Amino acid sequence: MQKVDTLLMSLQAIRSNKLRSSLTLFGIVLGVASIIAVMTGITVVQGTMEKEMTILGAQTFQVQKWPTGFSTDEERRKAMRRPPLTLDDAAAVREQVQNVDIVGSELWEFGFSAEYRGETTNDNIAICGGTPEYPQNNSHVVQYGRNLSEMDVRAARKVAVIGSAIASRLYPFVDPIGRDIRVDGRKYQVVGVFDTKNSAFGGQYDNYVLIPVSTFINIYGLTNNDGFARSVNITLHARTPEVVADAMEETRQVLRRVRNVPRTEEDNFTMFNSESSIAQFNQLTFGIKIGAFIVGIIALLVAGIGIMNIMLVSVTERTKEIGIRKSLGARPRDILQQFLLEAVVLCNVGGLIGVTLGFGFGNLLVKLGMSDSFETAVPLEWALIGLLFCSAVGVLFGMLPAIKASRLNPIDALRYE
């Protein structure tokens, strides 16, 4: 009961000094909100990215010349000196890797428009020259119509499977299957349409055209407009989830052998799957999280110093009150608890406000700055960490004023004016 009375007295003291309490709260709110906003923003991006990275599936991995999107400039400069991956490399993997049951090949070009009977899309269409393994290895289902076939590839037919956004734009009232489409001024027959697969990062999932890889090579050749050799992206599907690591290592050894990579040199290709891409992203954001945490802690420490100074002033202002309480039987421990509770309550009230603002700003900034397709996230673990630090700051910086208040001589305190 006595502890409840002490808490009620602390709350009353906070309410009766609104301006002082507000000034004390400001620093705490700022420190906690900065931590939570950054952590929330990273969590929102990370959660969406992890979801989209599962495009490869649990058993699928990819080999390409270029490093993944989280690479450094130095890694990309080094990759420029690598020889391109070829269809022969893909064939060697298909023939020699025992733990892989599906091997696909892809070549890409970007920045085209598609047209049907006078209706034209924007010039943001990508063209993928692929093999029949493309849909399964990229987790992109053909919704209606059919997929590319081996005969399409062997005969280099001018057929295409189109993204759902292209189908909606060019064929809003008719079935596109069997109809013609012009992409980059060339005519193809539509044989299938992919299902809808939106991306929060502006990916090409619904705005691309899949044509046979042989047709792609016949039209665009094996060198790009800058004169550089095109590099094939090789997608592979392990026989079971349990052998993914073995399949990746087996593929690595086959490619090193067929590409004549000396034992003393590193791989001249990049190999990744969903798990490794997510781990790389987490490693990239780890430094940002630590930086935000340090900035937030510094803000909380500065706020703690402010709390200590304001409470020292409060002790001076309430000297007579402390003297009256002591004369009525309050023990030094009771006074100590009251002032400590005031500091801790103030810090946690500020912490709760900061957490709420941090959640809101973190989600809002990501959606406004990047895309409203990101899913809202509330990292409760960081909210708990923030509130624990608030309590620690309250105890740490409220201790000196509380000790000073508890040690006041009641007679001297009653005489204080």
N, C-alpha and C positions, 0 to 999 in steps of 0.2 A: 504493500500500500504506500509505503514511504517513497519507493522508487517511482510509483505512478505520480505522486504529488510533486516529486522533483521534476519529472518530465513535463507535467502541466505548468509548473512555474517557468521552466525553460521556454515552453511555447508561448506563454504569456509575455515573457520578456522580449521574445522575438517580435511578436505582434505589436507591442507597445513602442517599438523603435523601428518603424517601417523603412525610413530612409537609410538608416545605418544597415539594416538587414539587406536592403536592396543593393546597396553598394558592395556588401560582402558577397552577395549571390552572383554579381555580374562576372567576377573573375572565374568562379567555379563553373558557371554556365558556359562561358567562353572556352575554357579548357576542355571540359567534357564534350561539348558539342563538336569541337574541332576533331577530337579523336573519333567519336562515333560517326560523324559525317564521312570522314575518309574511309573508315573501316566498312561502313555501310555501302559506299560507292564501289569499293573494291569487291565486296561480297556480291553486289548486284551483277557487276560485270563478270566476276568469276563464275557465279552460278549459271548465268546464261551461256557463257563460253564453254563451260564443262558440258552443258546439255547439247550444245551445237557440235562440240568436238566428237560426240558419239556418232557423228556421221560415218566414221570408219567402221563402227561396230566393234564388239568385243574381240572378234577373231581376225580382224582385218588390220593390215599395216601397209605402209606406202614407202616406196623408194623414189627419190628424185635427186636431181643435180643440186638444186638450191636448198639452202637451210630453211627451216620453218619461219613463220612470221615474227617470232620473238627473238630473232638472231641479231647480232651486232653488225655494225658496218664492216668490221674486220672479217667476220665470218662470211659476209656476202662477197667481199673482195676476193677472199680466198676461193670461194665457190666459182667465181668467174673463170678461174684457171683450170677448173675441172673439165675433163672430156665429157661430152653429153652421154646420157644413157640412151640406148638404142633398142629397137624392136628385137635385135639379136640377143641383147642382154635379157630382155623379157622372156625370149624363147629358151635361153639357157636355164633360167630359173624354173620355167615351166617343166623342163625336162629333167632337171637334176635335183630339185628340192623335194624331198619325200614328204615333209610335214605340211605341204601346201597343196590345196585341191583346186583353187581358182586363182588364175593370174590374168590381170587385165592391163591394157596399155592405154595411155591418154596423151594427146597433144592439144594445146589450147591456143586460141587467138581471141582477142578482145576488141570491142569497140565497133560493132556492126549494127545495122538496122535490119529489120525483117519486114516483108511487104506481102500483102495479099489483096488483089483487086483494088488497088488505089489506097488502101489503108496501110499506114506505115508506123512502126514502133520508133521509140527513141533509139539513138545509136549507142545503146548500152548492152547490146546482145553479145554474149560470148559464144564461140563455136568450139565444140569439143570433138576432136577426132578420136573415137574410142572403139572398144571391142565389145562383144556381147556381155562380157563380165561386168561392165560399168555399173548397172543398177544395183546389183547385189553388193559389190565392193564399196559402193558409196551410199548405201542405205537409201536409195531414191527409187521408189517403186513406179513402174509404168502403170498409170491409173486406168487407161483404156487404150485400145489399139494393141500393138505388139512392140517388143524390144527389137534391137538390131539382131540379125542372125549371122551365122558364120558365112552363109552364101552372100550376104550383103557385103561383108568384108572382102571375101575372095574375089567377087565380081566388081568391087569398087562402085557399088550402086549409089545413085544420088537420092538416098532416102534419109529421113530425119525423124528423130523423136524430139519433141519440143517441150519447153517448160510451160507450166500452167498459166503463167502471166501472159505469155505470148499467145497461147490459145484463147484466153479470155479477150485479149485486145483485138486479134485479127479474125477470130471466128466466134463472135458472141452469139450468133443465132443459128449456126450450122455446125455439123459434125466435121471437124478438121481431118479426120482419118480419110486418106485417099486423095485429099486435095493437095494442090501445089502451094509452096511457099518459096519466096525469094529471100535469100540471105546473102548480103554482100553482092547483090546483083545476080546471084546464081540460083537456079531453080532446083528444088528438091521436092520429093513426094513425102508428105507427112504420113508416117506409119504408126505413130504412138504419141501419147501425151503423158508427161510425168505428173505425179500428184503434187499438191501444193506443199511447199517447204520453205516458209519464210525464214529470214535471218535477221536478227537484231543488229548485226554488224554490216548489213548491206551486201550480203553475199549474192552470188549469181544463181542460187538454187532454182528460181522460177523464171529466169531470164537467159536461158541458154538453149542451144540447139546441139543435139548429139547426132553426129554423122559417122559413118564407118571411117576408121583410121586410115584405111587405104585411099578412100575418097579425099580425105583431108590432105594426105601427102601428094596426091595427084594435082590438087588445086593449089596448095600453098607451099609445097616442096619441103625439104628438110633443112632449109635455112630461112631465117626470118628476114624482115625488111632491112634490118641493120647488118645483115650478112653473117650473123652468128648461127651456128648449127643448132637446130631445135633439139631439146632434150625430152625424152619420153618419161612421163610419170608412170611408174609401175605399181599397180595395186595388187595386193596378195591377200588371200584368205586362208588362215590356218585350218587344219582339219578339225581340231577341237580347241576349246579355250585353254586346255591344259598344256598344249604344245606350242602356244604362241611364241614364247621366249625361244624355244628350240628352233621353231621355223624362222624366226628373225636371225638367229645366229647362223643357221644353215644357209639362208639367203645371203647373208653377209660374206660367208666364206666362198660361195659360188661366184658372186660378183667380183670379189677381190681377185679370184683366179682368172675369170674370163676377161677382166679389165687390166690384168697384169700389174696389180698393185704390189710393190715390194713389201716384204715383211716389216721393214723398219719404218714404213710410211703409214699415215692414217688413211682411213677410207676416203675415196674420192667421190662419195655420194652421201646423201642424208637418208637415214631410215627412221621412221617414227610411226607411232600409233596413237590412239586417243589418250592412253594412260601417260605416255611420255610427253605429249603435248601439254596436258594438264599440269604435269609436274614441272615442266619448263615455265609455264605461266605462273604457277605458284612461287617458283624461285624468283621470277622477275618481280613479282609484287611484294616479296618478303621485305626487301629494302624500303619500299614505300610505306609498308605497315610499320616497320621499326621507326622510320623517320617521323611519321605522324604520331606514333606513341610517345616519342621523345619530346616533340613539340608540345603535345598535350600535357605531358608530365611537367614540363617547364612552366606552362601556363598555370597548372594547378599549384605548383610550388610558389609562384608569384602571388597567386590568389591566397594561398595559405599564409604568406607573410602579411598580406592585407588583412586577413581575418585576425591574425595575432595582434596587429596594431590597433585595429578597431575594437577588439575585445579588451585590450589593455586600457583604452580610453573608457570603455564601458565599465570596467572595474572601478576606475577613478570616479566616474559619474554615479555609480551605485554603491559607493563606500558606506553611506549611511544606511542604505537598505541592508547591506551585508551585516553591519553592526547590529541592527534591529533583529535580524534573523538569529544571529549568534546569541544575543541577549535572551532570546526566547527558547534557546536550547539547541539550535542547529549546530551540528558538529562540523569541524573543518572538512571532513569527508563529504558531508552533504553539500557544502558550498562548492567543493571541487567537482562533485558529480554534476551539479547544476550547470556550471560554466562549461564543463566538457560536453554535456548533452547539448547545450546551446550551439557549440561549435560543430558538433557532429550532425545535429539536425539541420543547421544551416547548409552545411556542405552537401548533405544528401538531398535536401530540397533543390539546391542548385544542380546537383548531379542528375536528378530526375528530369528537371527542365532541360538540361543539356542533352540528356539521352533522347528525349522526345524530339527536340529540335534537330539533333544529329541524324536520327532516323529519317525525319522529313526531308532535310536538306540533302542528305546523301542520295536518297532515291530520286528526288526532284532534279538535282543537278545532272545525274546520269541520263534521265529521260529527256531533259531539255537539251543537254549538250550532245547526246549521241543518238538515242532513239527511244520512242515510247514503247517499243516492243520488248524492252527489258522487263523482266519479272521483278516485282517488288520484293525486297529482302529485309529482314529484321535480324541482325546478328546479336542474339540475346547474350551470347557469351561475352561479347565486348561490352554490353550494357552492364553485366555483372562485374566485370573487371573495373569499369569506370566508377561504379558505385562503391566498390571496395576501396579504391584509391581515394575517393571522396571521404570515406570514413577514416582512412589512415591520415589524410591531411587534417581532418577535424581534430583527431586525437593529438597529432604531432604539434600542430600550431595552436591548438586550444589549451595545451597543457600549461604553458607558462602563465597566461592570464588566470587560469583556474587555480594554479598553485599560489599565485600572488593573492587572489581573492580569499582562498582558504586560510592563509596565514595572517590576515589582517587582525590586529588587536581590536576586540569588540568595543572597548572603552574609547580608544583613539578613533575608531570608525564612527561611533555615535557623535563624537565632537566635531567630525569633519563637516565643513561647510562648502 
